[in-house]
Amino acid sequence: MTAFVLVAGAYTGGWVWGEVTDRLRESGAEVHPVTLTGMGDRRHLAGPGTDLETHVEDLVRLLDDVAEPEVVLVGHCYGIHPVLGAAGRRPERIARVVYLDAGMPQDGDPALRLVPDPVVRDRLLGEDEGEGGGESADDWLLPPPAADEWQRWGSTAGLSAADLARLTRHAAPQPRATLTRPLRLTEEAAALPATGVFCTVNGASIARAEAAVGFGDPRLQALVDPRVTFFELDTGHWPMLSASDELAEVLLKAAAGEGYRLAATVRERPGHLRPFLLDVPERRRERVGRVDLYLPDDLPDGPAEPDRPRPAVVFVHGGPVPPGIDPTPRDWPAFVGYGRYVAGLGAIGVTLDHRLHAVTDYPRAAEDLAGAIELVRADPRVDADRIALWHFSAGGLLLADWLAAPPPWLRCVAANYPVLAPLPSWGLGESRFRPAEAVRGAGRLPFVLTRVGQERPEIAATVEEFLAAAADCGAAVEVVDLPQGHHGFETMDRTDEARAAVAHAARSVMGHLRG
């Protein structure tokens, strides 16, 4: 028989697992919903020295007392940190580790690195480095969120007003050092069988995991191990409250070794490295720093003044893309293909490698994009007053600055399968990277949006949010629908409909540049 040890995230305790505990016990399982030191009814046991190590020791003591030989450790959000720490101390007791809407921390990572909200994260970082000013007697405690602040920690989708009130009523202050002390992740813990449970409304999904593995990040290659499985729950960040029956069923299946497995082919031939769907002739390419220019055949090499400068289309990749991958996005078949394609239509195609390596890198990526545009507009072969921006996937958030205050030289923007509002788990809710709000400043700037019918639900929701805002303010949006298309369709869907969608969007963009 299996024993489940359930470890909740920040500010919460064993009480949050009530309904899930009942369902698991009805199945005959032994269940231990854990309240860590300082949380819930154990808050009086905490002191200034309470840290991650304290919580690891809580779990080690519990593991030593569990009678069942096989233990499934479940860590939700912050809870994955003490779970992994304890698994490293007692790996022989652990049958499986379940990451419940949790990050994948590495050795040496403090939990604060996975805090989604940048305001909270930056405050913790600053105070941990001694920048917080004078301290009071309770500075070692972080006050719990108010009822309207839980979304800073994850999507509250699926929670009723009563659920939020319950979260708020039972929440306990979090000892600061539990979030700032680094995790010590042993090789034994990292090698244990594992299951990831993604709460899709919070922004995570199996498809995103497959894409991340395909990028070649060595930290993620263990995810193709056949002992690693995955499930999805169509709910927000607190499934133990919003989908307790479904979560209990998933945990039972995970304990039995069931779940979706990532194919090794994801790593061997990832979707973004498959051929472009159009057979496009090679064009001359010039590389300047992180920027590539694809030139029409009748333009001269180098910066010589042409008889007729050409419009330029700047293609902006998505991400986050791990640093150091090879090839980089501007050498991916889709972007090479687009650059060549618009060069064949008489424009200068531009691709670039911006540094969106994590969701916290959007400001830096925006600077990279602005610098690339400045470089392109300064080229004498480019008509500096006729520029289009064409964004892809999570690069869609980088459209916000240009929509909010379009410069006169920006004749058109386009986006394929874009993310147009931050996903809940990204912690960017109050940032400037919100095209669904920025579109209200776009006026009549043409926007060509290619929408795929087989989009991931969490991304499709951002597109619909954007389109509703655009309709409300009368923005000039043209939608190119591809009902059977997938995210990344240019290398995933080699169909006549997909080819027609690329041609349609390109014609529209070129028409606005020439108009």
PALUM-430577 format. One record per residue (C-alpha): residue number from 1; residue in one letter; y, x, z. Coordinates in Angstrom, 1 decimal. Each point is the difference from the previous one (the first is absolute). Layout:
BEGIN
NODE fifi zavex     py     px     pz
NODE  NUM     A      Y      X      Z
...
! end
This chain:
BEGIN
NODE fifi zavex     py     px     pz
NODE    1     M    0.0    0.0    0.0
NODE    2     T    3.6    1.1   -0.7
NODE    3     A    2.8    0.3    2.4
NODE    4     F    3.6   -0.5   -1.2
NODE    5     V    2.9    1.8    1.7
NODE    6     L    3.2   -1.6   -1.2
NODE    7     V    3.2    2.0    0.4
NODE    8     A    3.3   -1.7   -0.7
NODE    9     G    3.3    1.4   -1.3
NODE   10     A    3.3    0.8    1.7
NODE   11     Y    1.3   -2.4    2.7
NODE   12     T   -3.2   -2.0    0.1
NODE   13     G   -3.2    0.0    2.0
NODE   14     G   -3.5   -1.5    0.2
NODE   15     W    1.4   -3.5    0.2
NODE   16     V    0.9    0.1   -3.7
NODE   17     W   -3.7    0.1   -1.0
NODE   18     G   -0.9   -3.3    1.8
NODE   19     E   -1.1   -2.1   -2.9
NODE   20     V   -1.7    2.9   -1.8
NODE   21     T   -1.9    1.0    3.2
NODE   22     D   -1.3   -3.6    0.3
NODE   23     R   -1.3    0.0   -3.5
NODE   24     L   -1.7    3.4    0.3
NODE   25     R   -1.7   -1.0    3.3
NODE   26     E   -1.2   -3.2   -1.6
NODE   27     S   -1.9    2.2   -2.5
NODE   28     G   -1.7    1.8    2.9
NODE   29     A    2.1    3.2   -0.1
NODE   30     E    1.3    1.8    3.1
NODE   31     V    3.8    0.1   -0.2
NODE   32     H    2.6    2.0    1.9
NODE   33     P    3.6   -1.0   -0.7
NODE   34     V    1.9    3.0    1.4
NODE   35     T    3.3    0.0    1.9
NODE   36     L    1.2    3.6    0.1
NODE   37     T    1.8    1.5    2.9
NODE   38     G    3.6   -1.4    0.3
NODE   39     M   -0.7   -3.0   -2.2
NODE   40     G   -0.6   -3.6    0.9
NODE   41     D   -1.2   -0.5    3.6
NODE   42     R   -0.4    3.8    0.3
NODE   43     R    3.7    0.8   -0.5
NODE   44     H    0.4    0.8    3.7
NODE   45     L   -2.3    3.0   -0.4
NODE   46     A    2.2    1.8   -2.5
NODE   47     G    2.5    2.7    0.8
NODE   48     P    2.2    2.5   -1.8
NODE   49     G   -3.1    2.1   -0.7
NODE   50     T   -1.8   -2.8   -1.8
NODE   51     D   -0.7    1.2   -3.6
NODE   52     L   -2.5   -0.1   -2.8
NODE   53     E   -2.4    2.2    2.0
NODE   54     T    0.1   -2.6    2.8
NODE   55     H   -1.1   -2.7   -2.5
NODE   56     V   -2.7    2.2   -1.4
NODE   57     E   -1.4    0.6    3.4
NODE   58     D    0.0   -3.8    0.6
NODE   59     L   -2.3   -0.5   -2.9
NODE   60     V   -2.3    3.0    0.8
NODE   61     R   -0.6   -1.5    3.5
NODE   62     L   -0.8   -3.3   -1.6
NODE   63     L   -2.4    1.5   -2.5
NODE   64     D   -1.8    1.7    2.8
NODE   65     D   -0.6   -3.4    1.6
NODE   66     V   -1.0   -2.0   -3.1
NODE   67     A   -3.8   -0.7    0.2
NODE   68     E   -0.6   -0.7   -3.7
NODE   69     P   -1.0    3.2   -2.0
NODE   70     E    2.2   -0.9   -3.1
NODE   71     V    3.7   -0.4    0.5
NODE   72     V    2.4   -1.2   -2.7
NODE   73     L    3.5    1.2    0.9
NODE   74     V    2.8   -2.2   -1.4
NODE   75     G    3.6    1.3   -0.1
NODE   76     H    2.9   -2.2   -1.0
NODE   77     C    3.2    1.7   -1.0
NODE   78     Y    0.9    2.5    2.9
NODE   79     G   -3.5   -0.7    1.4
NODE   80     I   -1.6    2.2   -2.7
NODE   81     H    1.5    3.1    1.7
NODE   82     P   -1.8   -0.3    3.4
NODE   83     V   -3.1   -1.3   -1.9
NODE   84     L   -0.2    3.2   -2.1
NODE   85     G    0.8    2.2    3.0
NODE   86     A   -2.9   -1.6    2.0
NODE   87     A   -2.4    0.1   -2.9
NODE   88     G    0.5    3.7   -0.1
NODE   89     R   -1.1    0.3    3.6
NODE   90     R   -3.0   -2.3   -0.3
NODE   91     P   -1.0    0.1   -3.7
NODE   92     E   -3.7   -0.5    0.8
NODE   93     R    0.8   -3.5    1.4
NODE   94     I    2.0   -1.2   -3.0
NODE   95     A   -1.8   -1.9   -2.8
NODE   96     R    3.2   -0.8   -1.9
NODE   97     V    3.8    0.2    0.3
NODE   98     V    2.0   -3.0   -1.3
NODE   99     Y    3.6    0.6   -1.1
NODE  100     L    1.6   -3.5    0.3
NODE  101     D    3.2    0.0   -2.0
NODE  102     A    0.5    3.5    1.3
NODE  103     G    1.1    3.3   -1.6
NODE  104     M   -2.3    3.0   -0.5
NODE  105     P    1.5    2.5    2.4
NODE  106     Q   -0.9    3.7   -0.4
NODE  107     D   -0.5    2.6    2.6
NODE  108     G    3.4    0.8    1.7
NODE  109     D    1.6   -3.3   -1.0
NODE  110     P    1.9   -1.9    2.7
NODE  111     A   -0.2   -3.8   -0.3
NODE  112     L    3.7   -0.2   -0.6
NODE  113     R   -0.5    1.3   -3.5
NODE  114     L   -1.8   -3.2   -0.9
NODE  115     V    2.7   -2.3    1.6
NODE  116     P    1.1   -2.1   -3.0
NODE  117     D    3.6   -0.6    1.0
NODE  118     P    2.2    3.0   -0.6
NODE  119     V    2.6   -1.0    2.6
NODE  120     V   -2.7    0.1    2.7
NODE  121     R   -1.6    3.1   -1.4
NODE  122     D    3.2    1.9   -0.2
NODE  123     R    1.1   -1.0    3.4
NODE  124     L   -3.3    1.2    1.4
NODE  125     L    0.2    3.3   -1.9
NODE  126     G    3.5    0.6    1.2
NODE  127     E   -0.7   -0.7    3.6
NODE  128     D   -3.2    2.0    0.0
NODE  129     E    2.1    3.0   -1.3
NODE  130     G    2.5   -0.4    2.8
NODE  131     E    2.7   -1.8   -2.0
NODE  132     G    0.0   -3.2    1.9
NODE  133     G    2.7    0.9    2.5
NODE  134     G   -0.3   -0.7    3.7
NODE  135     E   -3.3   -1.5    1.3
NODE  136     S   -0.6   -2.8    2.4
NODE  137     A   -3.0   -0.5    2.3
NODE  138     D   -1.7   -2.2   -2.6
NODE  139     D    0.7    2.0   -3.1
NODE  140     W   -3.7    0.9   -0.2
NODE  141     L   -0.6   -3.7   -0.9
NODE  142     L    0.8   -1.7   -3.3
NODE  143     P    0.9   -3.7    0.5
NODE  144     P   -2.1   -2.4   -1.9
NODE  145     P    1.4   -1.9   -3.1
NODE  146     A    1.8   -3.2    0.4
NODE  147     A   -1.4   -3.1   -1.7
NODE  148     D    1.9    0.7   -3.2
NODE  149     E   -0.7    3.8   -0.1
NODE  150     W   -3.8    0.1   -0.4
NODE  151     Q    0.4    0.3   -3.8
NODE  152     R    1.2    3.6    0.6
NODE  153     W   -3.6    0.8    0.9
NODE  154     G   -1.6   -2.0   -2.8
NODE  155     S   -0.1   -3.2   -1.9
NODE  156     T   -0.1   -3.1    2.2
NODE  157     A   -1.5   -2.1   -2.7
NODE  158     G   -2.5   -2.5    1.3
NODE  159     L    1.4   -0.1    3.5
NODE  160     S    1.3   -3.2    1.3
NODE  161     A    3.1   -0.4    2.2
NODE  162     A   -2.5   -0.3    2.9
NODE  163     D   -1.7    3.2   -1.0
NODE  164     L    3.3    1.9    0.0
NODE  165     A    1.0   -1.5    3.3
NODE  166     R   -3.4    1.1    1.4
NODE  167     L    0.4    3.5   -1.4
NODE  168     T    3.4    0.3    1.6
NODE  169     R   -1.0   -1.5    3.3
NODE  170     H   -2.9    2.3    0.6
NODE  171     A    1.4    3.2   -1.6
NODE  172     A    0.4    3.0    2.3
NODE  173     P    2.3    3.0   -0.3
NODE  174     Q   -1.7    2.9   -1.9
NODE  175     P   -0.1    3.4    1.7
NODE  176     R    2.0    2.2   -2.4
NODE  177     A   -2.3    3.0    0.2
NODE  178     T   -2.9   -2.1   -1.4
NODE  179     L    1.9    0.0   -3.3
NODE  180     T    1.3    3.6    0.1
NODE  181     R   -3.0    2.0    1.2
NODE  182     P   -1.9    1.4   -3.0
NODE  183     L   -3.5   -1.2   -0.8
NODE  184     R   -2.8    2.5    0.3
NODE  185     L   -2.5   -1.1   -2.7
NODE  186     T   -3.3    1.8    0.1
NODE  187     E   -2.2    0.6   -3.1
NODE  188     E   -2.7   -2.1    1.7
NODE  189     A    2.3   -3.0    0.3
NODE  190     A    1.3    0.3   -3.5
NODE  191     A   -3.5    0.1   -1.4
NODE  192     L   -1.2   -3.3    1.7
NODE  193     P   -0.8   -3.0   -2.1
NODE  194     A    3.1   -2.1   -0.4
NODE  195     T    1.4   -3.3   -1.2
NODE  196     G    3.5   -0.8   -1.0
NODE  197     V    1.2   -3.6    0.4
NODE  198     F    3.2   -0.6   -2.0
NODE  199     C    2.3   -2.9    0.8
NODE  200     T    1.3   -0.5   -3.6
NODE  201     V    3.2   -2.0    0.9
NODE  202     N    1.0    3.1    2.0
NODE  203     G   -0.1    2.0   -3.2
NODE  204     A   -3.4    1.8    0.1
NODE  205     S   -2.9   -0.7   -2.3
NODE  206     I   -3.2    1.4   -1.5
NODE  207     A    1.8    0.4   -3.3
NODE  208     R    2.7    2.2    1.6
NODE  209     A   -2.7    2.1    1.7
NODE  210     E   -1.7    0.6   -3.3
NODE  211     A    3.2    1.0   -1.6
NODE  212     A    0.8    2.4    2.8
NODE  213     V   -3.4    1.6   -0.2
NODE  214     G    0.5    0.3   -3.8
NODE  215     F    3.1    2.0    0.5
NODE  216     G   -2.2    2.8    1.4
NODE  217     D    1.4    0.3    3.5
NODE  218     P   -2.6    2.2    1.7
NODE  219     R    0.6   -1.9    3.3
NODE  220     L   -1.4   -3.2   -1.5
NODE  221     Q   -3.0    1.3   -1.8
NODE  222     A   -2.3   -0.9    2.9
NODE  223     L    0.7   -3.7   -0.9
NODE  224     V   -2.6    0.2   -2.8
NODE  225     D   -2.7    0.9    2.5
NODE  226     P   -2.6   -2.8   -0.3
NODE  227     R    0.1   -0.4    3.8
NODE  228     V    3.6   -1.2   -0.3
NODE  229     T    0.6   -3.6   -0.7
NODE  230     F    2.9   -2.4   -0.4
NODE  231     F    1.0   -3.6    0.5
NODE  232     E    3.2   -2.0   -0.7
NODE  233     L    1.5   -2.8    2.1
NODE  234     D    2.6   -2.1   -1.6
NODE  235     T    2.3   -0.1    3.0
NODE  236     G    2.7    2.0    1.8
NODE  237     H   -0.2    2.9    2.5
NODE  238     W   -1.5   -1.9    2.9
NODE  239     P   -3.2   -1.5   -1.4
NODE  240     M   -1.5   -0.4    3.5
NODE  241     L    2.5   -2.8    0.5
NODE  242     S    0.5   -1.3   -3.6
NODE  243     A   -3.6    0.3   -1.3
NODE  244     S   -2.3    0.4    3.0
NODE  245     D   -3.1   -1.6   -1.5
NODE  246     E    0.3    2.0   -3.2
NODE  247     L    0.6    3.2    1.9
NODE  248     A   -3.0   -0.5    2.2
NODE  249     E   -2.2   -0.6   -3.1
NODE  250     V    1.4    3.2   -1.6
NODE  251     L   -0.7    2.1    3.1
NODE  252     L   -3.6   -1.3    0.1
NODE  253     K   -0.5    1.0   -3.7
NODE  254     A    1.7    3.3    0.6
NODE  255     A   -2.4    0.8    2.9
NODE  256     A   -2.9   -0.8   -2.4
NODE  257     G    1.3    2.6   -2.5
NODE  258     E    1.2   -2.7   -2.5
NODE  259     G    3.3    0.1   -1.9
NODE  260     Y    1.5    1.2   -3.3
NODE  261     R   -0.6    3.6   -0.9
NODE  262     L    2.3    2.1   -2.1
NODE  263     A   -1.8    1.3   -3.0
NODE  264     A    0.0    3.8   -0.5
NODE  265     T    1.3   -0.7   -3.5
NODE  266     V    3.3   -0.9    1.5
NODE  267     R    0.4    3.7    0.8
NODE  268     E   -1.6    1.3   -3.2
NODE  269     R    2.0   -2.1   -2.5
NODE  270     P    2.8   -1.8    1.8
NODE  271     G    1.8   -2.8   -1.9
NODE  272     H    3.3    1.8   -0.3
NODE  273     L   -1.6    2.9   -1.9
NODE  274     R   -1.7   -2.2   -2.6
NODE  275     P    1.5   -0.1   -3.6
NODE  276     F    3.1   -1.9   -0.9
NODE  277     L   -0.8   -3.3   -1.7
NODE  278     L    2.0    0.8   -3.1
NODE  279     D   -0.8    2.8   -2.4
NODE  280     V    3.4    1.7   -0.1
NODE  281     P    0.7    3.1   -2.1
NODE  282     E    1.1    3.1    1.8
NODE  283     R    3.7    0.6    0.3
NODE  284     R    2.0    3.1    0.9
NODE  285     R    0.4    0.3    3.7
NODE  286     E    2.5    2.1    2.0
NODE  287     R   -0.5    0.7    3.7
NODE  288     V    3.1    0.6    2.2
NODE  289     G   -1.0    0.4    3.7
NODE  290     R   -1.6   -3.3    1.0
NODE  291     V    1.1   -1.8   -3.1
NODE  292     D   -1.7   -0.3   -3.4
NODE  293     L    1.8   -1.2   -3.2
NODE  294     Y   -1.9   -1.4   -3.0
NODE  295     L    2.1    0.4   -3.1
NODE  296     P    0.1   -2.1   -3.2
NODE  297     D   -1.1    2.1   -3.0
NODE  298     D    3.5    0.2   -1.5
NODE  299     L    1.7    1.5    3.1
NODE  300     P    0.6    3.7    0.3
NODE  301     D   -1.7    2.2    2.6
NODE  302     G    2.1    1.2    2.8
NODE  303     P    3.5   -1.2    1.1
NODE  304     A    1.6    0.2   -3.5
NODE  305     E    2.4   -2.9   -0.8
NODE  306     P   -1.9   -2.6   -2.2
NODE  307     D    1.7   -2.1   -2.7
NODE  308     R   -0.9   -3.1    1.9
NODE  309     P   -0.9    0.1    3.8
NODE  310     R   -2.8   -2.3    1.0
NODE  311     P   -0.6   -2.4    2.8
NODE  312     A   -2.4    1.0    2.7
NODE  313     V   -2.7   -1.8    2.0
NODE  314     V   -0.8    1.5    3.4
NODE  315     F   -3.5   -0.8    1.2
NODE  316     V   -0.4   -0.1    3.8
NODE  317     H   -3.4    0.3    1.5
NODE  318     G   -1.2   -1.6    3.2
NODE  319     G   -1.9    1.4    3.0
NODE  320     P   -0.2    1.2    2.6
NODE  321     V   -1.5    2.9   -1.8
NODE  322     P   -1.5    2.8    2.2
NODE  323     P    1.8    3.3   -0.4
NODE  324     G   -1.7    2.8   -1.9
NODE  325     I   -2.2   -2.3   -2.2
NODE  326     D   -0.8    1.2   -3.5
NODE  327     P    0.9   -1.4   -2.5
NODE  328     T    3.3   -1.3    1.3
NODE  329     P    1.2   -3.5   -1.1
NODE  330     R    2.0    1.1   -3.0
NODE  331     D   -3.2    1.5   -1.4
NODE  332     W   -2.0   -3.2    0.6
NODE  333     P   -1.1   -1.6   -3.3
NODE  334     A    2.0   -3.2    0.5
NODE  335     F    3.3    1.8    0.4
NODE  336     V   -0.7    2.5   -2.8
NODE  337     G   -0.9   -3.0   -2.1
NODE  338     Y    3.2   -1.9    0.8
NODE  339     G    2.2    3.0   -0.6
NODE  340     R   -1.5    0.6   -3.4
NODE  341     Y    0.1   -3.7   -0.8
NODE  342     V    3.7   -0.5    0.5
NODE  343     A    0.7    3.3   -1.8
NODE  344     G   -1.7   -1.5   -3.0
NODE  345     L    2.3   -3.0    0.3
NODE  346     G    3.0    2.3   -0.2
NODE  347     A    0.9    0.4    3.7
NODE  348     I   -0.4    3.0    2.2
NODE  349     G   -2.9   -0.6    2.4
NODE  350     V    0.5    1.5    3.5
NODE  351     T   -2.6    0.5    2.7
NODE  352     L    0.4    1.7    3.4
NODE  353     D   -1.8    1.0    3.1
NODE  354     H    1.9   -1.4    3.0
NODE  355     R   -1.1    0.8    3.5
NODE  356     L   -1.3   -3.3    1.3
NODE  357     H   -2.8    1.5    2.0
NODE  358     A    0.2   -2.6    2.9
NODE  359     V    1.7   -3.3    0.5
NODE  360     T    2.6    1.8    2.1
NODE  361     D    1.0    2.1   -3.1
NODE  362     Y    1.8   -2.8   -1.9
NODE  363     P    3.5    1.5    0.7
NODE  364     R   -1.2    3.4   -1.3
NODE  365     A   -1.6   -1.6   -3.1
NODE  366     A    3.2   -1.9   -0.6
NODE  367     E    1.9    3.3    0.0
NODE  368     D   -2.5    1.5   -2.4
NODE  369     L    0.4   -2.9   -2.4
NODE  370     A    3.8    0.1    0.2
NODE  371     G   -0.1    3.8   -0.8
NODE  372     A   -2.3   -0.6   -2.9
NODE  373     I    2.3   -2.6   -1.5
NODE  374     E    3.0    2.3    0.4
NODE  375     L   -1.9    2.8   -1.8
NODE  376     V   -1.0   -2.4   -2.8
NODE  377     R    3.5   -1.4   -0.5
NODE  378     A    1.4    3.5   -0.2
NODE  379     D   -2.2    0.9   -2.9
NODE  380     P    2.1   -0.2   -3.3
NODE  381     R   -3.0   -1.5   -1.8
NODE  382     V    0.2   -3.0    2.3
NODE  383     D    2.4   -2.9   -0.4
NODE  384     A    1.2    0.1    3.6
NODE  385     D    1.2   -3.7   -0.2
NODE  386     R   -3.4   -1.3   -1.0
NODE  387     I   -2.6    0.5    2.7
NODE  388     A   -3.0   -2.1    1.0
NODE  389     L   -2.1    0.3    3.2
NODE  390     W   -3.7   -1.0   -0.1
NODE  391     H   -1.8    0.0    3.3
NODE  392     F   -3.6   -0.4    0.9
NODE  393     S   -1.9   -1.2    3.1
NODE  394     A    1.5    1.1    3.3
NODE  395     G    2.7    1.8   -2.0
NODE  396     G    1.5   -3.5   -0.3
NODE  397     L    1.7    0.3    3.4
NODE  398     L    2.1    2.9   -1.6
NODE  399     L    1.6   -2.7   -2.2
NODE  400     A    2.0   -1.4    3.0
NODE  401     D    2.9    2.5   -0.2
NODE  402     W    0.5   -0.7   -3.8
NODE  403     L   -0.3   -3.7    0.4
NODE  404     A    2.5   -0.2    2.9
NODE  405     A    2.8    1.7   -2.0
NODE  406     P   -1.0    0.6   -3.7
NODE  407     P    2.1    2.7   -1.7
NODE  408     P    1.4   -0.9   -3.4
NODE  409     W   -2.3    2.5   -1.8
NODE  410     L   -3.1   -1.8    1.3
NODE  411     R   -0.9   -2.4   -2.8
NODE  412     C   -3.4   -1.2    1.2
NODE  413     V   -2.6    0.4    2.7
NODE  414     A   -3.7   -0.7   -0.3
NODE  415     A   -2.9   -0.1    2.4
NODE  416     N   -3.8   -0.2   -0.4
NODE  417     Y   -2.1   -1.5    2.8
NODE  418     P    2.8    0.9    2.4
NODE  419     V    0.3   -0.1    3.7
NODE  420     L    3.3   -1.8    0.4
NODE  421     A    0.2   -0.4    3.8
NODE  422     P   -1.4    2.4    2.7
NODE  423     L   -3.5   -0.8    1.1
NODE  424     P   -0.1   -0.9    3.7
NODE  425     S   -1.9    3.0    1.2
NODE  426     W    2.5    2.4   -1.7
NODE  427     G    2.7   -0.5    2.6
NODE  428     L    2.8   -0.3   -2.6
NODE  429     G    1.1   -3.5    0.8
NODE  430     E    3.5    1.0    0.9
NODE  431     S    0.4    2.8   -2.6
NODE  432     R    2.1   -0.2   -3.1
NODE  433     F   -3.2    0.1   -2.2
NODE  434     R   -0.3   -3.7   -0.5
NODE  435     P    0.4   -1.1   -3.7
NODE  436     A   -0.6   -3.6    1.0
NODE  437     E    3.3    0.1    1.8
NODE  438     A    1.8    2.5   -2.2
NODE  439     V   -0.4   -2.2   -3.1
NODE  440     R    2.8   -2.1    1.3
NODE  441     G    2.4    2.8   -1.0
NODE  442     A   -1.5    0.5   -3.4
NODE  443     G    2.1   -2.4   -1.9
NODE  444     R   -1.3   -0.4   -3.6
NODE  445     L   -1.8    3.3   -0.2
NODE  446     P   -3.1   -0.6   -2.1
NODE  447     F   -3.3    0.4    1.9
NODE  448     V   -3.3    0.0   -1.9
NODE  449     L   -2.8   -0.6    2.5
NODE  450     T   -3.7    0.3   -1.0
NODE  451     R   -2.0   -2.1    2.3
NODE  452     V   -3.8    0.3    0.2
NODE  453     G   -2.1   -3.0    0.9
NODE  454     Q   -2.7    2.1    1.9
NODE  455     E    2.5    1.6    2.3
NODE  456     R   -0.7    0.8    3.6
NODE  457     P    1.1   -3.0    2.1
NODE  458     E    2.3    2.0    2.2
NODE  459     I    1.9    1.4   -3.0
NODE  460     A    0.0   -3.3   -1.9
NODE  461     A    1.8   -1.5    3.0
NODE  462     T    2.8    2.5   -0.4
NODE  463     V    0.4   -0.9   -3.7
NODE  464     E    0.2   -3.7    0.8
NODE  465     E    2.6    0.7    2.7
NODE  466     F    2.1    2.0   -2.5
NODE  467     L   -0.3   -2.7   -2.7
NODE  468     A    1.1   -2.7    2.4
NODE  469     A    3.1    2.1    1.0
NODE  470     A    0.7    0.8   -3.6
NODE  471     A   -0.1   -3.7   -1.0
NODE  472     D    2.2   -0.9    2.9
NODE  473     C    2.7    2.5   -1.1
NODE  474     G   -0.4   -0.5   -3.7
NODE  475     A   -1.2    3.6   -0.7
NODE  476     A   -1.0    0.7   -3.6
NODE  477     V   -3.8    0.5    0.5
NODE  478     E   -2.5   -0.1   -2.9
NODE  479     V   -3.6   -0.3    1.1
NODE  480     V   -2.8    1.4   -2.1
NODE  481     D   -3.2   -1.6    1.3
NODE  482     L   -3.4    1.6   -0.4
NODE  483     P   -2.3   -2.5    1.6
NODE  484     Q   -3.1    2.2    0.0
NODE  485     G    1.8    3.2    0.7
NODE  486     H   -0.6    2.2    3.0
NODE  487     H    2.3    2.4    1.9
NODE  488     G    0.1    3.1   -2.1
NODE  489     F   -1.1   -2.0   -3.1
NODE  490     E    1.2    2.7   -2.4
NODE  491     T   -3.1    2.1    0.8
NODE  492     M   -2.2   -2.7    1.5
NODE  493     D    0.1   -2.8   -2.6
NODE  494     R   -0.5    1.1   -3.6
NODE  495     T    0.5   -3.5   -1.4
NODE  496     D    2.1   -1.4   -2.9
NODE  497     E    1.9   -2.1    2.6
NODE  498     A    0.9    3.1    2.0
NODE  499     R    1.1    1.9   -3.1
NODE  500     A    2.1   -2.9   -1.0
NODE  501     A    1.7   -0.1    3.4
NODE  502     V    1.0    3.7   -0.2
NODE  503     A    1.4   -0.6   -3.5
NODE  504     H    1.9   -3.1    1.1
NODE  505     A    1.5    1.6    3.0
NODE  506     A    1.0    3.1   -2.1
NODE  507     R    1.6   -2.1   -2.7
NODE  508     S    2.1   -1.8    2.6
NODE  509     V    1.1    3.2    1.7
NODE  510     M    0.9    1.6   -3.3
NODE  511     G    1.9   -3.2   -1.1
NODE  512     H    2.2    0.2    3.1
NODE  513     L    0.6    3.7   -0.5
NODE  514     R    1.1   -0.7   -3.6
NODE  515     G    2.0   -3.1    0.7
! end
